[in-house]
Amino acid sequence: MTKRAAICAVAQTAYERDKWFQRQQGMAWEVVEQLLKATGLDFNEDTGIGQIVTVSDDIFDGRTISDAAVTDAVGAHYREEEKVSQDGAQAVYYALSIVLSGHADLVMIVGHCKESQPGSRNIVTHMAFDPFFTRPVGLDYLLAAGLQADAYARKTGLTEAQLAEVVVRARKNAAGNPQIKDLPAVTAKEVLASPYLAAPIRELMAYPVSDAAIGMIIASEERAKKLTDKPVWISGVGCCYDSFFLGDRDLTANFSLKQAAKRAYRMAGVKQPKKQVDLFEISDRYAYELPLWAEGLGLCGDGRGAKWLKSGGPDKAHVNLTGGTLAGVPMMLSGLARVVDATRQLRGEAGASQVIGAKRAVAHGSTGPAGQHHTVVVLENQEVEHA
């Protein structure tokens, strides 16, 4: 049984507002082709790709058993295939467990999401709520985020002007990301002039609708060393759910993220994340989430997210250097995209956003209303010594 596993290759399509010209199968095949080319693998069950994990959602895809529509495209017809219908970072956790358990020595992950397809993603996230008490009052992820943002602002003194600067920074960083398409730069004045969606969240403070697919190969140590000379080791993972009903939670307490981070850091031997981690990829679907999740990941103390922003914390900690989720990544793929960007940093392939000498990164994914569920992944490159 292998002692550790590595990411051997990553792939992604462009992130666009509306891929009207491409179906889910075409998006999936686009990243599969990239992965096969990068690794030289095929679909031979003994020597190639035998185990597949997909990421998709029935309601976004407008069909039941959404993964059934892409099985041919990902080589999973009559093969072992499992579906994750949560944040894509959970697929990394799942693939890691498959490899470390010895069930398979190589797993391909392929995730897709077309947020443009349902007409409104709020219709999709509305269905996540209890049908008897919370769905009838119209709750969806956006409205839940508005409640959380308001509570967090009251607790910390976070201002709309600060949130506007978070958006400006995300758009500026995204300009150097070749995969982010048709996302213009904005000024703080433009952000603050955009209409409210769920106060204090304004239109430009929310991640734009996006369509994309992402792929990844995760393999055992033995196979990874044969597939690439730049393996990125998965040294720690953690995940945690908070309570289902919003009224049972302190929306500013970061309970589930703190638990997920604690588990991932302990597994990776990280005791001081601010000192031991070179960069952070945080899933920030809304501007207020950047400082709030930074607290949960240990980048600043509880209630100090606003001060962290004011002191230049995101730049000092190398957070979301290619724009983050706020720059336009589908909700389903947010954490998976963060793992991809962190992997490219550790492989020295991040271009203009490259953190020189980066050895360890943290990638984060979140799903559910008001950050109900969090996944944290710690990644390291071949330069980090292992016991």
C-alpha positions as CSV (number, residue, x, y, z in Angstrom):
1,M,0.0,0.0,0.0
2,T,1.4,3.4,-1.0
3,K,2.3,5.9,1.8
4,R,1.5,9.0,-0.2
5,A,-0.2,10.2,-3.4
6,A,0.6,13.0,-5.8
7,I,-1.1,15.2,-8.4
8,C,0.6,14.3,-11.6
9,A,-1.3,16.5,-14.1
10,V,-4.0,19.1,-14.2
11,A,-6.2,20.5,-17.0
12,Q,-9.0,23.0,-17.4
13,T,-11.1,24.7,-20.0
14,A,-11.4,28.5,-20.1
15,Y,-13.8,29.9,-17.6
16,E,-16.5,31.7,-19.6
17,R,-19.8,33.3,-18.8
18,D,-21.8,31.2,-21.3
19,K,-20.4,28.2,-23.2
20,W,-23.5,28.0,-25.4
21,F,-21.4,26.4,-28.1
22,Q,-20.3,23.4,-26.0
23,R,-22.2,20.7,-24.1
24,Q,-21.0,19.1,-20.9
25,Q,-19.5,16.1,-22.8
26,G,-17.4,18.4,-25.0
27,M,-16.2,20.3,-22.0
28,A,-15.2,17.1,-20.2
29,W,-13.5,15.6,-23.2
30,E,-11.5,18.8,-23.6
31,V,-9.8,18.3,-20.3
32,V,-9.5,14.5,-20.7
33,E,-7.5,15.1,-23.9
34,Q,-5.2,17.5,-22.1
35,L,-4.6,14.9,-19.3
36,L,-3.9,12.0,-21.7
37,K,-1.4,14.2,-23.7
38,A,0.4,15.4,-20.5
39,T,0.8,11.9,-19.0
40,G,0.8,9.5,-22.0
41,L,-1.9,7.5,-20.3
42,D,-4.7,5.6,-22.0
43,F,-7.8,3.7,-20.7
44,N,-6.2,0.3,-20.4
45,E,-7.6,-0.9,-17.0
46,D,-4.3,-2.5,-16.0
47,T,-1.8,0.0,-17.1
48,G,-3.8,3.2,-17.7
49,I,-6.8,4.9,-16.2
50,G,-9.1,2.5,-14.5
51,Q,-10.8,4.6,-11.8
52,I,-12.6,7.8,-12.4
53,V,-14.2,10.4,-10.1
54,T,-16.5,12.9,-11.6
55,V,-18.0,16.2,-10.3
56,S,-21.4,17.4,-11.4
57,D,-24.9,18.3,-10.2
58,D,-28.2,17.0,-11.4
59,I,-30.1,20.3,-11.2
60,F,-27.3,22.3,-12.9
61,D,-27.3,19.7,-15.7
62,G,-31.1,19.5,-15.9
63,R,-31.1,15.7,-15.6
64,T,-31.0,13.0,-13.0
65,I,-27.8,11.0,-12.5
66,S,-25.8,13.8,-14.1
67,D,-22.6,11.8,-14.3
68,A,-24.3,9.3,-16.6
69,A,-24.2,11.9,-19.4
70,V,-20.4,12.1,-19.4
71,T,-19.3,8.5,-18.8
72,D,-18.3,8.0,-22.4
73,A,-16.4,11.3,-22.5
74,V,-14.3,10.4,-19.4
75,G,-13.7,6.8,-20.3
76,A,-16.0,5.5,-17.6
77,H,-18.4,3.3,-19.7
78,Y,-18.6,0.0,-17.8
79,R,-15.7,1.2,-15.6
80,E,-15.5,2.2,-11.9
81,E,-16.8,5.7,-11.7
82,E,-17.9,7.7,-8.6
83,K,-19.7,11.0,-8.5
84,V,-19.1,14.0,-6.2
85,S,-22.0,16.4,-6.1
86,Q,-20.4,18.9,-3.8
87,D,-17.5,21.3,-4.1
88,G,-14.8,19.8,-6.3
89,A,-12.1,19.8,-3.6
90,Q,-14.1,16.9,-2.1
91,A,-13.2,14.9,-5.3
92,V,-9.5,15.3,-4.4
93,Y,-10.2,14.0,-0.9
94,Y,-12.1,11.1,-2.4
95,A,-9.4,10.3,-5.0
96,L,-6.8,10.4,-2.3
97,S,-8.7,7.9,-0.2
98,I,-9.0,5.6,-3.2
99,V,-5.2,5.6,-3.7
100,L,-4.1,5.5,-0.1
101,S,-6.4,2.6,0.6
102,G,-4.8,0.6,-2.2
103,H,-8.1,0.2,-4.1
104,A,-6.4,1.8,-7.2
105,D,-3.0,3.3,-7.8
106,L,-4.3,6.0,-10.2
107,V,-7.5,8.1,-10.4
108,M,-8.7,10.6,-12.9
109,I,-10.9,13.4,-11.7
110,V,-13.1,15.3,-14.2
111,G,-15.6,17.9,-13.1
112,H,-17.9,20.1,-15.1
113,C,-20.5,22.8,-14.4
114,K,-22.6,25.1,-16.6
115,E,-24.0,27.8,-14.3
116,S,-25.5,29.5,-17.4
117,Q,-27.7,26.6,-18.2
118,P,-30.5,26.7,-15.5
119,G,-31.2,30.4,-16.2
120,S,-30.5,31.3,-12.5
121,R,-28.2,29.4,-10.2
122,N,-30.4,30.7,-7.3
123,I,-33.1,28.3,-8.5
124,V,-30.5,25.5,-8.1
125,T,-29.3,26.4,-4.6
126,H,-32.8,27.1,-3.5
127,M,-33.4,23.3,-3.7
128,A,-30.7,22.7,-1.1
129,F,-33.0,24.0,1.7
130,D,-35.5,22.2,3.8
131,P,-38.8,22.0,1.8
132,F,-41.1,22.6,4.8
133,F,-39.6,25.5,6.7
134,T,-36.8,27.3,4.8
135,R,-37.6,26.8,1.1
136,P,-41.0,28.4,1.4
137,V,-39.5,31.7,2.5
138,G,-37.3,31.8,-0.6
139,L,-33.9,31.0,0.9
140,D,-31.0,30.2,-1.5
141,Y,-27.2,30.4,-1.2
142,L,-27.2,34.1,-2.2
143,L,-29.7,35.1,0.5
144,A,-27.9,33.0,3.1
145,A,-24.7,34.7,2.1
146,G,-26.3,38.1,2.6
147,L,-27.3,37.1,6.1
148,Q,-23.8,35.9,6.9
149,A,-22.2,39.0,5.3
150,D,-24.4,41.3,7.4
151,A,-23.6,39.5,10.6
152,Y,-19.9,39.4,9.8
153,A,-19.8,43.2,9.0
154,R,-21.5,44.0,12.3
155,K,-19.1,41.9,14.2
156,T,-15.8,43.1,12.6
157,G,-16.6,46.6,11.2
158,L,-16.0,45.3,7.7
159,T,-17.1,48.1,5.2
160,E,-18.5,48.0,1.7
161,A,-15.5,50.1,0.7
162,Q,-13.2,47.2,1.8
163,L,-15.4,44.7,0.0
164,A,-15.1,46.8,-3.2
165,E,-11.3,46.7,-2.9
166,V,-11.4,42.9,-2.6
167,V,-13.3,42.8,-5.9
168,V,-10.9,45.2,-7.6
169,R,-7.9,43.1,-6.5
170,A,-9.6,39.9,-7.7
171,R,-10.3,41.3,-11.2
172,K,-6.8,42.8,-11.4
173,N,-5.2,39.4,-10.6
174,A,-7.5,37.6,-13.0
175,A,-6.2,39.8,-15.8
176,G,-3.0,37.6,-15.6
177,N,-5.0,34.4,-15.7
178,P,-5.2,33.1,-19.3
179,Q,-8.2,30.9,-18.4
180,I,-10.4,33.7,-17.2
181,K,-12.3,35.1,-20.1
182,D,-14.4,38.2,-20.7
183,L,-14.1,39.6,-17.2
184,P,-13.2,43.3,-17.3
185,A,-11.3,45.2,-14.6
186,V,-13.5,47.4,-12.4
187,T,-13.0,50.3,-10.1
188,A,-14.1,50.5,-6.5
189,K,-16.6,53.2,-7.5
190,E,-18.1,50.9,-10.1
191,V,-18.4,48.1,-7.5
192,L,-20.2,50.4,-5.0
193,A,-22.5,51.6,-7.7
194,S,-23.7,48.2,-8.7
195,P,-27.1,47.2,-7.3
196,Y,-27.7,45.2,-4.2
197,L,-28.3,41.4,-4.6
198,A,-28.6,40.7,-0.9
199,A,-27.4,43.6,1.3
200,P,-24.5,44.1,1.9
201,I,-23.6,42.0,-1.1
202,R,-23.7,44.1,-4.4
203,E,-23.8,42.6,-7.8
204,L,-20.1,43.0,-8.5
205,M,-19.3,41.6,-5.0
206,A,-20.6,38.2,-6.1
207,Y,-18.8,35.7,-8.4
208,P,-20.0,36.0,-12.0
209,V,-21.9,33.1,-13.7
210,S,-19.4,30.8,-15.3
211,D,-19.1,27.6,-17.3
212,A,-16.0,25.3,-17.2
213,A,-14.5,21.8,-16.8
214,I,-11.5,20.8,-14.8
215,G,-9.4,17.5,-14.8
216,M,-6.7,16.0,-12.7
217,I,-4.6,12.8,-12.3
218,I,-3.8,11.6,-8.8
219,A,-1.5,8.6,-8.4
220,S,0.4,6.6,-5.9
221,E,4.0,7.5,-5.1
222,E,5.3,4.7,-7.3
223,R,3.2,5.6,-10.3
224,A,3.6,9.4,-9.9
225,K,7.3,9.2,-10.2
226,K,7.0,7.4,-13.5
227,L,4.4,9.9,-14.8
228,T,6.0,13.2,-14.0
229,D,9.2,14.8,-12.7
230,K,7.1,17.4,-10.9
231,P,4.8,15.6,-8.6
232,V,2.7,17.7,-6.2
233,W,2.1,15.7,-3.0
234,I,-1.2,15.8,-1.1
235,S,0.1,16.0,2.4
236,G,-3.0,16.9,4.3
237,V,-6.8,16.9,3.9
238,G,-9.7,17.7,6.1
239,C,-13.4,18.4,5.7
240,C,-16.3,19.2,8.0
241,Y,-20.1,20.0,7.9
242,D,-21.8,22.5,10.1
243,S,-25.4,22.3,11.1
244,F,-28.1,22.2,8.4
245,F,-30.4,25.0,9.7
246,L,-28.9,28.5,9.6
247,G,-30.6,29.3,12.9
248,D,-28.5,26.6,14.6
249,R,-25.2,28.2,13.6
250,D,-23.1,31.2,14.5
251,L,-22.6,32.4,10.9
252,T,-19.4,34.3,11.9
253,A,-17.8,31.5,13.9
254,N,-16.1,29.5,11.1
255,F,-16.8,26.2,13.0
256,S,-16.6,23.8,10.0
257,L,-13.7,25.5,8.3
258,K,-11.7,25.6,11.5
259,Q,-12.3,21.9,12.0
260,A,-11.4,21.0,8.4
261,A,-8.2,23.1,8.6
262,K,-7.2,21.6,11.9
263,R,-7.4,18.1,10.4
264,A,-5.6,19.0,7.2
265,Y,-2.8,20.9,9.1
266,R,-2.3,18.1,11.6
267,M,-2.0,15.5,8.8
268,A,0.5,17.7,7.0
269,G,2.5,18.7,10.1
270,V,1.6,22.3,9.7
271,K,1.5,24.1,13.1
272,Q,1.9,27.7,12.0
273,P,0.1,28.2,8.6
274,K,1.1,31.9,8.3
275,K,4.8,30.9,8.5
276,Q,4.8,27.4,7.0
277,V,2.5,27.9,4.0
278,D,3.8,29.9,0.9
279,L,0.4,30.6,-0.7
280,F,-3.3,30.1,-0.2
281,E,-6.1,29.5,-2.7
282,I,-9.4,30.4,-1.0
283,S,-12.8,29.8,-2.4
284,D,-14.4,33.2,-2.2
285,R,-17.7,33.3,-4.1
286,Y,-18.6,36.6,-2.4
287,A,-16.2,39.4,-1.4
288,Y,-16.9,39.1,2.3
289,E,-15.8,35.4,2.3
290,L,-12.2,36.2,1.7
291,P,-11.5,37.8,5.1
292,L,-14.0,35.4,6.9
293,W,-12.4,32.2,5.5
294,A,-8.9,33.7,6.1
295,E,-9.8,33.7,9.8
296,G,-10.9,30.1,9.6
297,L,-7.7,29.1,7.9
298,G,-5.6,30.7,10.6
299,L,-4.3,33.7,8.6
300,C,-5.6,36.1,11.2
301,G,-7.5,36.0,14.5
302,D,-11.2,35.7,15.0
303,G,-13.0,38.9,14.1
304,R,-9.8,40.4,12.6
305,G,-10.6,39.8,9.0
306,A,-11.3,43.5,8.2
307,K,-8.0,44.5,9.8
308,W,-6.3,41.8,7.9
309,L,-7.6,43.3,4.6
310,K,-6.6,46.8,5.7
311,S,-3.0,45.7,6.5
312,G,-2.5,44.1,3.0
313,G,-3.0,40.5,4.3
314,P,-4.0,39.0,1.0
315,D,-0.9,40.1,-0.8
316,K,1.4,39.3,2.1
317,A,0.1,35.7,2.4
318,H,0.0,35.3,-1.4
319,V,-3.8,34.7,-1.5
320,N,-5.7,34.0,-4.8
321,L,-3.0,35.4,-7.1
322,T,-5.0,34.5,-10.2
323,G,-8.2,36.0,-9.1
324,G,-9.8,33.3,-7.0
325,T,-13.4,32.1,-7.3
326,L,-14.6,35.8,-7.2
327,A,-13.0,36.2,-10.7
328,G,-15.4,33.7,-12.2
329,V,-15.3,30.0,-11.4
330,P,-18.4,27.7,-11.2
331,M,-19.6,27.0,-7.7
332,M,-19.3,23.2,-8.2
333,L,-15.6,23.5,-9.3
334,S,-14.4,26.2,-7.0
335,G,-12.3,24.1,-4.7
336,L,-11.0,22.0,-7.6
337,A,-9.9,25.2,-9.4
338,R,-8.1,26.3,-6.2
339,V,-6.2,23.0,-6.2
340,V,-5.3,23.4,-9.8
341,D,-3.9,26.9,-9.3
342,A,-2.0,25.8,-6.2
343,T,-0.6,22.8,-8.1
344,R,0.7,25.0,-10.9
345,Q,2.4,27.3,-8.4
346,L,4.2,24.3,-6.8
347,R,5.2,23.1,-10.2
348,G,6.6,26.5,-11.1
349,E,4.1,26.9,-13.9
350,A,2.1,29.9,-12.7
351,G,3.5,32.5,-15.1
352,A,3.3,36.1,-14.0
353,S,1.6,35.2,-10.7
354,Q,4.4,32.7,-9.7
355,V,5.5,32.8,-6.0
356,I,9.2,32.2,-6.3
357,G,10.4,29.2,-4.3
358,A,6.9,28.1,-3.3
359,K,7.1,24.7,-1.5
360,R,3.8,24.4,0.3
361,A,0.2,25.6,-0.5
362,V,-3.2,25.4,0.9
363,A,-6.3,25.0,-1.3
364,H,-9.8,25.5,0.1
365,G,-13.2,24.6,-1.1
366,S,-16.6,25.4,0.3
367,T,-20.2,24.5,-0.5
368,G,-23.6,24.7,1.2
369,P,-25.4,27.8,2.5
370,A,-23.1,30.3,4.3
371,G,-20.1,28.0,4.1
372,Q,-21.9,25.0,5.7
373,H,-19.3,22.5,4.4
374,H,-15.5,23.1,3.9
375,T,-12.7,21.1,2.5
376,V,-9.0,22.0,3.0
377,V,-6.1,20.4,1.0
378,V,-2.4,20.9,1.9
379,L,-0.1,20.4,-1.1
380,E,3.7,20.2,-1.3
381,N,6.3,19.9,-4.0
382,Q,9.2,17.6,-4.4
383,E,11.5,20.1,-2.6
384,V,9.8,19.5,0.7
385,E,11.5,16.9,2.9
386,H,9.3,14.1,4.1
387,A,9.9,11.9,7.2
